[in-house]
């Protein structure tokens, strides 16, 4: 077999190809924005465009898959008994810093059922961590899950529209504002 032809591994390559496409999309979209050619994603993943479209028929499907991976990480973080809203805020910030192009596309497709489940999953993580933080006195009783979700959405939206070299300081400033707003209040 010539060196320039890859052996077709058939259906058994599907899961590995899917993982490679998600990782490649995360990198390509971070580097070149959401409008980057999907052929660049396939090339970076080392698969053909046909494989890309078998797994992800359109851009939003690919973006949702990348976010699914991000939310898996947040769910793992939130499942730790020691996790706090500050930890979750840091996790969301880290993901937002690397996924600004994806945030834009998902936020512009909020009515799409493929994107709706993302917010539900994050909301479940937020609720569990918020209950623990309230019980430990780290967060005021006035704070709701909706407040935290709004703060996360504001942060993600802001970071997506901030110059790359300014995102770190902006995220730190936002965190200080949210922590002051969420702090327990004197009775």
N, C-alpha and C positions, 0 to 999 in steps of 0.2 A: 504494500500500500504506500503511495507517495506520502512524503512528510506533510504536505499541505492539506491532506484530507484526514478528517477525524473519523474514527470508527463510530458508527451509529450504535449507541447502546440501547436504543429502543425505549420502551416505557419505563424501564428501571432507572433511567437517568432523570426522570421527571422531578422527583423531590429535590435532588441536588441542583438541577437547573433552576428550579423555582427559588431556592435559597440564594443561588448565585445572582439571579436577576434582581432580587430584593436588595442585596448588598450593593450591587452595581448601581441600581437606581438611586439609592441613598447617596452614594458618592457623586454620581453624574449630576443629579439635581442640585446637590450642595455646591458643586463647582460651577455649573453652567445655567442654573435656573430650571424651572419646571418646563420651559419650552425647549429644552435640549432635545435633540433628535433621539427617538427611541432606538434607532440603530446604534447610537453610542452606548446605550444601556446594554443592548444585546452583545455588542463587541466587547465591552468591559467584562461582561459575565462569561464570555467565551462560548456563547451559543448563537444560533441563527435567529433571525427575526421571526421565523415561523414558530420557534419554541417560545419566544417572548409572547407572541399573540395567542398561543394556545393557553398559556397561563394567565395572561392579562390582556383582555380584548381592547382595553383603552387606558388612557393615562390615569384616570381616577381609580381604576382597579389596582393599578400598580402603586399609586400613592397610598391607597387604603391598606395595601399589604405592608408597605413600609411602616405606616403608623401602627398597624397591628403588632408588629415586632416591638415598636417603641412602647406600646401599652403593656405588652408582656413584661418588659423591664420594669415599668411602674408598678404593675401588679406584684411582681416579685419583691420590689422594694417595700410596698405597702403591706405585704404579708409578714414582714419582720415585726415582731412585737415591740421593738425599740424604735421603729420608724416614726418620725414626726412630720407635721405639715411642712416644717422647714426643710426636711430631707426631701419630701415630695416636691416642694418648690424648686430645690436644687436639681432634682431629676428632670422636671419639666423644663427648667431653664437650659440645662445641658442639651436636651433633645431639641428644644426650640432653636438654640444657637446653630445646630447642625442641619436643621430641617426647615429653614425659613421658606424655601420654595414650596415645600409640601404643605406647610400651614396655609399658605395662600390658596392653593388649589382646593384643599378640603374645606376651608372657610367659605369659598365661593360656590361650593356644592353642598351646602348644609341640608338641603331637602333630599339629597340623594340617599336612599336607604343604605347604600354601601358605606356611607360615611356616618350615618346616624348612630350606629352601634358603638362607634369609637367614643363618643361623649358619654354614653351609658356606662361603658367599661371604666372610664376614668372616674366618673361619678361614684361608682361602687367603691373604688379604691379611696377616693377622697372621704367618703362617708365613714369608712372603717377607721381611717387615720384620725379624722376629726373627732370621732367619739373617744378615742384613746387620749387625744390631746386635751379635750375638755375635762375628762376624768382626772388627768394628771395636773390640771390647772395651768397648762401652757397656753391655752387659747380661751378667749372669753366665751361665755355661754351665749352671747348675742350673735356669734358667728354661725352661719348656716353653710351647708354644702354648696348651695347656690352661690353664696358669697365667694367661696374658694374657687369654684368653677369659673365665675366671672373674672376673678383675679388672674387665674391661669390663662383664660382667653385673652384678657387685656395684655398680659405679658407676651404671649405668643404673637399676637397681632402687632404689638409695638416692636418687638425684636425683628419681625419680618420686614419692617419698614425702616429699620435703623441701619446705618452704614456698618459694615462688618467690624471695623476697628473701634466702633463705639458701643457695640452690643454688650460687652462685659460690664462696663461701668453703668450702662442703663439698666441691666438686669439687677445689679447690686443695689442701685437706687430704688428700683421697684420693690425689691425684697424688703428693704427697710421700711418703705411705706406700708406694705401689706402687713408686716410684723407689728407695726405700731397700731394699725387698724384692727388687727385680730387679737391684740393683747387683752388679757383679762382686765375688766374695769372695776374700779373701786365701787363699793355699794353705797 
